[in-house]
Amino acid sequence: NAGVTQTPKFQVLKTGQSMTLQCAQDMNHEYMSWYRQDPGMGLRLIHYSVGAGITDQGEVPNGYNVSRSTTEDFPLRLLSAAPSQTSVYFCASSKSRDPSPATQYFGPGTRLTVL
Amino acid sequence: AQSVAQPEDQVNVAEGNPLTVKCTYSVSGNPYLFWYVQYPNRGLQFLLKYITGDNLVKGSYGFEAEFNKSQTSFHLKKPSALVSDSALYFCAVRDQTGANNLFFGTGTRLTVIP
């Protein structure tokens, strides 16, 4: 199993540009999520999905869109990048139930800089 | 609302000494608590979790954590630190609304000095 994969590893954007961060998992996990990591703030949840066709907002959803058309993929879209979106982005996945609260597995991250 | 706090941004410990990384939590019901570790330029790796049962939870790489309900704490411990344990450690609590979302602390950077 490749686990959780993310592309690209690094990206530089200009203000106003759009892009999609890709996330895929091969563990047949129902739950997937996106977090951003900023210095001194830990990880904050952007959006999550409990299954194909179902998405919901997390703590910091503004400026980001997601969709979940398949179990494997959960792309994160920035429609009009802003410098405040400079961050490291992590995708994670887990079973919905383990049966206890399931362990989340994280991808390697995408480091995004918006100029 | 649920949250966790990591009161120390930085912890330094000599190699071979015991280490403790502190975490306190705030939840309205039973907490589901996690510890993750992040090595430089890597994603987060799961160390251990507390769901219910024994207050001492054993995890990966020789780490363990002690759940203390009266003190609302979940401190990470290891009896003998290795230089390779130097990393960023995150405590997290699961969303109590039912979704498998995590709320993270701000992280503690552990440095093990040879």
Boltz contact constraints between the chains, C-beta under 6 A:
constraints:
  - contact:
      token1: [A, 31]
      token2: [B, 100]
      max_distance: 6.0
  - contact:
      token1: [A, 40]
      token2: [B, 106]
      max_distance: 6.0
  - contact:
      token1: [A, 42]
      token2: [B, 104]
      max_distance: 6.0
  - contact:
      token1: [A, 42]
      token2: [B, 105]
      max_distance: 6.0
  - contact:
      token1: [A, 42]
      token2: [B, 106]
      max_distance: 6.0
  - contact:
      token1: [A, 42]
      token2: [B, 107]
      max_distance: 6.0
  - contact:
      token1: [A, 43]
      token2: [B, 104]
      max_distance: 6.0
  - contact:
      token1: [A, 45]
      token2: [B, 101]
      max_distance: 6.0
  - contact:
      token1: [A, 48]
      token2: [B, 101]
      max_distance: 6.0
  - contact:
      token1: [A, 90]
      token2: [B, 43]
      max_distance: 6.0
  - contact:
      token1: [A, 94]
      token2: [B, 100]
      max_distance: 6.0
  - contact:
      token1: [A, 100]
      token2: [B, 51]
      max_distance: 6.0
  - contact:
      token1: [A, 101]
      token2: [B, 32]
      max_distance: 6.0
  - contact:
      token1: [A, 101]
      token2: [B, 94]
      max_distance: 6.0
  - contact:
      token1: [A, 102]
      token2: [B, 100]
      max_distance: 6.0
  - contact:
      token1: [A, 103]
      token2: [B, 46]
      max_distance: 6.0
  - contact:
      token1: [A, 106]
      token2: [B, 43]
      max_distance: 6.0
  - contact:
      token1: [A, 106]
      token2: [B, 44]
      max_distance: 6.0
  - contact:
      token1: [A, 107]
      token2: [B, 43]
      max_distance: 6.0
  - contact:
      token1: [A, 108]
      token2: [B, 43]
      max_distance: 6.0
  - contact:
      token1: [A, 109]
      token2: [B, 43]
      max_distance: 6.0
